[in-house]
Amino acid sequence: MRHRRSATIRTQDQYARLLGWFAIGVLSVGLLLGGGTRSSVFSDLVLQFLCVGALAVGLSKLDWYYLPAERRQLLLLALAVVAIGVLQLVPIPTALWGWFPGRDGLMATRLELALSEPSFRPWSTSPNATWASIRALIPALTLLIIGVQLHEFWRRRLIGAILIIALVSVPLGLAQIVQGPSSELRFYTPTNDQQAVGLFANRNHYAALLYVGLALTLGCFLAYDRQFRDRLSAKGVMQAVGWTLLGAFLMVGLMLSRSRAGVGLALLTMVIMGLVGISRRRSHLTAFRWMIALLALGGLFAVFFGYDAFSSRLESDWLDQSRRQITMATLSLAGDYAWLGTGLGSFPSAYAAFEPIDLLGDKVVNHAHNDWAELLVELGWVFVALSGYFAYWLLQRLKALYLRAKVRPLSPLTYAAAAALLALMIHSLVDYPLRTSAMSLVWMALLLQLLPNLAHDPAERLRGSRAVNEPASANRRVVKEPPLRERLTVLDGGQASRPSRGNDKDPPGWE
């Protein structure tokens, strides 16, 4: 029986290793190829094609019965989003379609132009764009299906992949600035040709990867501080210096991106992780001092090397009136289409027909620069229900983690993932970072850090064995014996003996 159980555990660990490498591969390739802002970009199509095979492997290994409830709930939420997108492509009678809110004007325009109407039409006002949006969900869905089956060890390795790509992106962004607008290292068109964009088409999305990397760097610094927790060994100093240089490097990259939202959210994540360091300072005083030095030195490096590039952005309008006006127009458009929405990915065409005359300019508005408002237009009140369910799920997970922290301290990486998720949600109020395949994969990797471990996770087996042994030793009654001189009785003749213990015989030499 024991041999059979050991063989089962080995098989499970082999599956976990296979899925772990698939997850790292999907995330790494996605960060390298998924920086475009349009789902029709060729690199995104390549990424989606590659993810189909990994998705098949993840589905073949998925065992729904053994997944914790939190993992199943997250899967159901993602599948609901995909199902709604597919439902929007189901043909319905054109007469019924024209009765839906917001579509009567489209029907009237087509009648005025004497355009023929088919008998059936999809729910979405732009079926091709909806289909492209569904395809764009494949990488993130692949990582989720594989990720819910991962052990803690492999979920932590996803953080390493994000840090490596973020580190590589900084010198790439610096080279883009040096080579100028015509640099061949700018992989997307159109792009921000005056700033560093790294592997992305948009500087704000590049900055989003960097502030996520900064939060995770601080989390790793606090999590892997064993070498300098009690005393500063040579290995501990080298490790601390390495994390400090990585954090400073990412801060410099943020300044060179000239993204105000990116720099502001980086400061938010630094404050959150600073509070985490303060809460651990009594038991990790040396690490806390090093962390203060990391933040101070990184900030000085960033200001010294990047302030000149970033200072001009501080002089411009912080409220960005044009974006605020577009957001207000987007909310009005959402009111016109009411609870049904226009369909996933259909915002550009829907907004183009609705755009107020006073907002018309020389630029085409392909996104609302407020992803929450844009999704409200595309999904209607269904988005409100989905976002409400996600908020409930996330709050429940944070509550469970808070209660667990009272019993056993949480890893700082968990706090770092939560801080990065908060920053991305705030960023989505003024931009659309999660519309890129790369950042949607990062978002999914961060969510995986908040999941509870599987029952057969090696980390849980180790903690379980400790939990079994600790209560036994804790509940064991320890009887303290009196000192030796009290246990000895001096007899006539100078011989010593100890008091009898019931029927126990005294050992030789005590008579």
C-alpha positions in Angstrom: 0.0 0.0 0.0 2.8 2.4 0.9 4.6 1.5 -2.3 1.5 2.3 -4.3 1.0 5.6 -2.6 4.6 6.6 -3.3 4.2 5.7 -7.0 1.0 7.9 -7.1 2.9 10.8 -5.6 5.8 10.4 -8.0 3.3 10.4 -10.9 1.6 13.5 -9.6 5.0 15.3 -9.3 5.9 14.4 -12.8 2.7 15.8 -14.1 3.3 18.9 -12.1 6.8 19.3 -13.6 5.4 19.0 -17.1 2.6 21.5 -16.5 5.1 23.8 -14.7 7.4 24.1 -17.7 4.4 24.6 -20.0 3.2 27.4 -17.8 6.6 29.1 -17.8 6.8 28.7 -21.6 3.4 30.2 -22.2 4.1 33.2 -20.0 7.6 33.8 -21.4 6.6 33.5 -25.0 3.5 35.7 -24.3 5.7 38.4 -22.8 8.0 38.3 -25.8 5.3 38.3 -28.5 2.2 39.7 -26.9 3.0 43.4 -26.5 0.7 44.7 -29.3 -2.5 46.6 -28.6 -4.5 45.0 -31.5 -5.6 41.4 -31.6 -4.8 41.2 -35.3 -1.1 41.7 -34.8 0.9 38.9 -36.4 2.9 38.2 -33.3 -0.3 37.8 -31.3 -1.6 35.3 -33.9 1.6 33.3 -33.5 1.2 33.3 -29.7 -2.4 32.2 -29.9 -1.4 29.4 -32.3 1.3 28.2 -30.0 -1.0 28.3 -26.9 -3.5 26.0 -28.6 -1.2 23.0 -28.0 -0.5 24.0 -24.4 -4.2 24.4 -23.8 -4.9 20.9 -25.1 -2.2 19.5 -22.7 -3.7 21.5 -19.8 -7.2 20.2 -20.5 -6.0 16.6 -20.8 -4.5 16.8 -17.3 -7.3 18.8 -15.6 -9.0 16.9 -12.8 -11.9 19.0 -11.7 -12.7 16.8 -8.6 -9.4 17.4 -6.9 -9.3 21.2 -7.4 -10.0 23.4 -4.4 -13.2 25.4 -4.6 -11.3 28.7 -5.1 -9.6 27.4 -8.1 -12.8 26.0 -9.6 -14.5 29.4 -9.0 -11.8 31.2 -10.9 -12.0 28.8 -13.8 -15.8 29.2 -14.0 -15.4 33.0 -14.1 -13.0 32.8 -17.0 -15.2 30.3 -18.8 -18.2 32.6 -18.3 -16.3 35.4 -20.1 -15.5 33.1 -23.0 -19.1 31.8 -23.1 -20.5 35.3 -23.3 -18.2 36.1 -26.2 -19.3 33.0 -28.0 -23.0 33.8 -27.3 -22.5 37.2 -28.9 -21.7 35.4 -32.1 -24.8 33.2 -32.2 -27.1 34.4 -35.0 -30.5 35.7 -34.1 -33.4 37.0 -36.3 -32.6 40.4 -37.6 -36.0 41.7 -36.5 -35.2 40.8 -32.9 -31.7 42.2 -33.3 -33.1 45.6 -34.3 -35.3 45.6 -31.2 -32.3 45.5 -28.9 -31.2 48.8 -27.3 -28.9 50.9 -29.4 -29.5 49.0 -32.6 -32.5 50.8 -33.9 -30.4 53.6 -35.2 -28.1 51.2 -37.0 -31.1 49.6 -38.7 -32.5 53.0 -39.7 -29.2 54.1 -41.2 -29.0 50.9 -43.3 -32.6 51.3 -44.5 -31.8 54.9 -45.6 -28.9 53.7 -47.6 -31.0 50.9 -49.1 -28.7 48.2 -47.8 -30.0 44.7 -47.8 -30.5 43.0 -44.4 -29.8 39.3 -43.8 -32.4 37.1 -42.1 -30.1 36.5 -39.1 -27.4 38.6 -37.5 -25.1 37.9 -34.6 -25.8 39.7 -31.3 -22.5 41.6 -31.6 -22.5 44.8 -33.7 -19.0 43.8 -35.0 -18.7 40.0 -35.2 -15.2 40.0 -36.6 -13.9 42.1 -33.7 -15.7 39.8 -31.2 -14.1 36.8 -32.8 -10.7 38.4 -32.6 -11.3 39.3 -28.9 -12.2 35.6 -28.1 -9.0 34.5 -29.8 -7.0 37.1 -27.8 -8.3 35.3 -24.6 -6.6 32.0 -25.5 -3.2 32.7 -23.9 -4.6 33.9 -20.6 -7.1 31.1 -20.5 -4.3 28.6 -21.3 -2.2 29.9 -18.4 -5.2 29.7 -16.1 -6.1 26.1 -16.9 -2.5 25.0 -16.5 -2.0 27.3 -13.5 -4.8 26.0 -11.4 -3.1 22.6 -11.5 0.4 23.9 -10.4 2.1 23.4 -7.2 3.4 26.3 -5.1 6.9 25.7 -6.4 6.0 26.2 -10.0 3.6 29.1 -9.3 6.6 30.9 -7.7 8.7 30.2 -10.8 6.2 32.3 -12.9 7.4 35.3 -10.9 10.9 34.6 -11.9 9.9 34.6 -15.6 8.2 38.0 -15.2 11.3 39.4 -13.5 13.7 38.1 -16.2 11.6 39.6 -19.0 11.2 42.9 -17.1 15.0 43.1 -16.6 15.7 42.5 -20.3 13.1 45.1 -21.3 15.0 48.0 -19.6 18.2 47.9 -21.7 16.0 47.4 -24.7 14.1 50.5 -23.9 17.3 52.4 -23.4 18.6 51.3 -26.8 15.3 52.5 -28.4 15.8 56.0 -26.9 19.4 56.1 -28.1 18.6 55.0 -31.6 15.6 57.4 -31.9 12.2 57.1 -33.6 13.5 55.1 -36.5 15.0 52.4 -34.3 14.6 48.9 -35.6 14.1 47.7 -32.0 10.6 49.2 -32.0 8.6 46.1 -33.0 5.2 47.6 -33.4 3.6 50.2 -35.6 2.1 52.6 -34.5 4.0 53.1 -31.3 5.4 55.8 -29.0 8.4 56.6 -31.1 9.9 59.1 -28.7 10.0 57.0 -25.5 11.1 53.6 -24.3 8.5 50.9 -25.0 10.5 47.8 -24.6 8.6 44.8 -26.0 5.4 46.7 -26.2 3.7 49.1 -28.6 2.7 51.5 -25.8 4.9 53.1 -23.1 2.1 52.8 -20.5 2.0 49.0 -21.0 5.8 48.8 -20.8 5.6 50.8 -17.5 2.9 48.4 -16.2 5.3 45.5 -16.6 8.1 47.4 -14.8 6.0 48.4 -11.8 4.7 44.8 -11.5 8.4 43.7 -11.7 9.3 46.2 -9.0 6.6 45.0 -6.6 7.7 41.4 -7.2 11.4 42.4 -6.7 10.6 43.8 -3.3 8.5 40.7 -2.5 11.4 38.4 -3.5 13.9 40.6 -1.5 11.8 40.1 1.7 11.0 36.4 1.0 14.5 35.3 0.3 16.3 37.1 3.1 17.6 34.0 4.9 21.2 34.7 4.1 21.2 38.1 5.9 18.4 37.6 8.4 20.6 37.2 11.5 24.0 38.3 10.3 25.5 39.7 7.1 27.4 36.8 5.5 29.3 37.4 2.2 26.6 35.5 0.3 23.9 37.5 2.0 25.5 40.8 1.1 25.8 39.7 -2.6 22.2 38.7 -2.6 21.0 41.9 -1.1 23.1 44.0 -3.5 21.7 42.0 -6.4 18.1 42.7 -5.5 19.0 46.4 -4.8 20.5 46.7 -8.3 17.5 45.0 -9.9 15.0 47.3 -8.1 17.1 50.4 -9.1 17.3 49.2 -12.7 13.5 48.9 -12.9 13.0 52.3 -11.4 15.3 53.9 -14.0 13.3 52.1 -16.7 10.1 53.5 -15.3 11.4 57.1 -15.4 12.6 56.6 -19.0 9.2 55.4 -20.1 7.8 58.8 -19.2 4.6 57.2 -18.0 3.0 59.2 -15.3 0.6 56.5 -14.4 3.4 54.0 -14.3 5.6 56.0 -12.0 2.7 56.9 -9.7 1.6 53.2 -9.4 5.2 52.2 -8.8 5.2 54.6 -5.8 2.0 52.9 -4.6 3.5 49.4 -4.8 6.6 50.7 -3.0 4.5 52.1 -0.2 2.6 48.9 0.2 5.7 46.7 0.3 7.3 49.2 2.7 4.4 48.6 5.0 4.9 44.9 4.7 8.6 45.4 5.6 7.6 47.5 8.6 5.2 44.8 9.8 8.1 42.3 9.8 10.8 44.5 11.2 10.9 43.0 14.6 11.8 39.5 13.4 13.6 40.7 10.2 15.3 43.9 11.2 18.3 43.5 8.9 16.1 42.8 5.9 14.0 45.9 6.8 17.1 48.1 6.9 18.3 46.8 3.6 14.9 47.4 2.1 14.9 51.0 3.1 18.4 51.3 1.5 17.0 49.6 -1.6 14.2 52.0 -2.0 16.4 55.0 -1.3 19.2 54.0 -3.6 16.8 53.0 -6.3 15.0 56.3 -6.1 18.3 58.2 -6.3 19.4 56.2 -9.4 16.0 56.7 -11.0 16.0 60.5 -10.4 19.6 60.9 -11.5 19.3 59.0 -14.8 15.7 59.5 -15.7 14.4 62.8 -14.2 15.3 64.9 -17.3 13.3 62.6 -19.5 10.3 62.5 -17.1 10.2 66.1 -16.0 8.5 67.4 -19.1 5.6 65.0 -18.4 5.1 66.7 -15.0 4.5 70.0 -16.7 1.7 68.8 -18.9 -2.0 68.6 -17.9 -2.4 65.9 -15.2 -6.1 65.6 -15.7 -5.8 65.0 -19.5 -9.1 66.6 -20.4 -9.3 64.7 -23.7 -9.3 61.3 -22.0 -11.8 62.5 -19.4 -14.1 63.6 -22.2 -13.7 60.4 -24.1 -14.6 58.5 -20.8 -17.7 60.5 -20.4 -18.7 59.9 -24.0 -18.0 56.2 -23.5 -20.3 56.1 -20.5 -23.1 57.8 -22.5 -22.6 55.2 -25.2 -22.9 52.4 -22.6 -26.2 54.0 -21.6 -27.5 53.9 -25.1 -26.8 50.2 -25.5 -28.1 49.5 -22.0 -27.8 45.9 -20.6 -26.9 44.1 -23.8 -23.7 45.9 -24.8 -22.2 46.1 -28.3 -20.1 42.9 -28.2 -16.5 42.1 -27.2 -14.0 44.1 -29.2 -16.6 46.2 -30.9 -15.9 49.5 -29.1 -13.9 51.2 -32.0 -16.7 50.8 -34.5 -19.5 51.6 -32.0 -17.7 54.7 -30.7 -16.8 55.9 -34.2 -20.6 56.1 -35.0 -21.3 57.8 -31.7 -18.4 60.1 -31.2 -19.5 63.7 -30.4 -18.6 66.3 -33.0 -16.7 68.5 -30.5 -14.4 65.6 -29.8 -13.5 64.8 -33.4 -9.8 65.2 -34.0 -7.0 63.9 -36.2 -6.6 60.7 -34.1 -8.8 57.6 -34.2 -10.1 56.5 -30.8 -9.5 52.7 -30.8 -9.8 52.4 -27.0 -11.5 54.5 -24.3 -8.4 54.6 -22.1 -10.6 53.4 -19.3 -11.0 49.7 -19.6 -13.8 49.5 -17.0 -15.9 51.9 -19.1 -15.0 50.2 -22.4 -16.0 46.8 -21.1 -19.3 48.2 -19.8 -20.0 49.3 -23.4 -19.1 45.9 -24.9 -20.8 43.7 -22.3 -23.5 45.8 -20.8 -24.8 44.8 -17.4 -23.3 41.4 -17.8 -19.9 43.1 -17.1 -21.3 44.5 -13.9 -22.4 41.0 -12.8 -19.0 39.5 -13.8 -17.0 42.2 -12.1 -19.1 41.9 -9.0 -18.5 38.2 -8.8 -14.8 38.7 -9.4 -14.7 41.3 -6.6 -16.5 38.9 -4.3 -14.0 36.1 -5.1 -11.0 38.4 -4.7 -12.2 39.7 -1.3 -12.9 36.2 -0.1 -9.4 35.2 -1.1 -7.9 38.2 0.7 -10.0 37.5 3.8 -8.8 33.8 3.8 -5.2 34.9 3.4 -5.6 37.4 6.3 -7.0 34.7 8.6 -4.2 32.4 7.5 -1.6 35.0 8.3 -2.8 35.0 12.0 -1.8 31.4 12.2 1.3 31.2 9.9 3.0 34.3 8.3 2.3 34.7 4.6 5.1 34.9 2.1 5.9 38.5 1.1 5.5 37.3 -2.5 1.7 37.0 -1.8 1.6 40.6 -0.6 3.6 41.7 -3.7 1.2 39.9 -6.1 -1.8 41.5 -4.4 -0.1 45.0 -4.6 0.6 44.5 -8.3 -3.0 43.4 -8.9 -4.3 46.5 -7.2 -2.0 48.7 -9.3 -3.2 47.0 -12.6 -6.8 47.5 -11.6 -6.2 51.2 -10.9 -4.2 51.5 -14.1 -7.2 50.2 -16.1 -9.1 53.3 -15.0 -6.9 55.5 -17.1 -5.6 53.1 -19.8 -6.0 49.5 -21.1 -2.9 47.5 -20.1 -4.8 44.2 -19.8 -5.9 44.4 -23.5 -2.4 43.2 -24.4 -1.8 39.5 -24.4 1.4 40.0 -22.4 -0.1 41.9 -19.5 -3.2 39.6 -19.4 -0.8 36.8 -18.9 1.0 38.7 -16.1 -2.4 39.4 -14.5 -3.2 35.7 -14.6 0.2 34.8 -13.1 -0.4 37.2 -10.2 -3.9 35.8 -9.6 -2.4 32.3 -9.3 -0.2 33.5 -6.4 -3.4 34.0 -4.3 -4.7 30.5 -4.8 -4.7 27.9 -2.0 -2.3 25.0 -2.5 -3.4 21.6 -3.8 -3.8 18.7 -1.3 -1.0 16.8 -2.9 1.3 19.8 -3.2 4.8 18.8 -1.9 4.8 22.1 0.1 1.6 21.0 1.8 2.9 17.5 2.5 5.9 19.1 4.2 3.8 21.5 6.2 1.4 18.6 7.0 4.1 16.4 8.4 5.3 19.3 10.6 1.8 20.0 11.8 1.4 16.3 12.7 4.6 16.2 14.7 4.3 19.6 16.4 1.0 18.9 18.2 2.3 15.6 19.5 5.4 17.2 21.0 3.4 20.2 22.2 0.7 18.0 23.9 3.3 15.7 25.4 3.4 16.2 29.2 7.0 16.9 30.3 7.7 15.9 33.8 10.6 17.8 35.3 12.7 15.8 37.5 14.2 17.3 40.7 18.0 18.0 40.8 20.3 15.1 41.3 21.2 16.0 44.9 17.5 15.8 45.8 17.1 12.5 44.1 20.0 11.0 46.0 19.7 9.8 49.6 22.9 9.5 51.6 22.9 6.2 53.6 25.2 5.0 56.4 28.6 4.2 55.0 28.5 6.9 52.4 26.5 5.0 49.8 23.9 6.8 47.8 20.5 5.6 46.5 17.5 7.2 44.8 13.9 6.9 45.9 12.0 3.9 44.5 9.6 4.6 41.6 6.8 2.1 42.1 7.8 -1.4 40.9 10.8 -0.1 39.0 14.0 -1.6 40.1 17.0 0.6 40.7 19.8 0.1 38.2 23.0 -1.4 39.3 25.3 0.9 41.2 22.6 2.6 43.2 22.3 0.1 46.0 
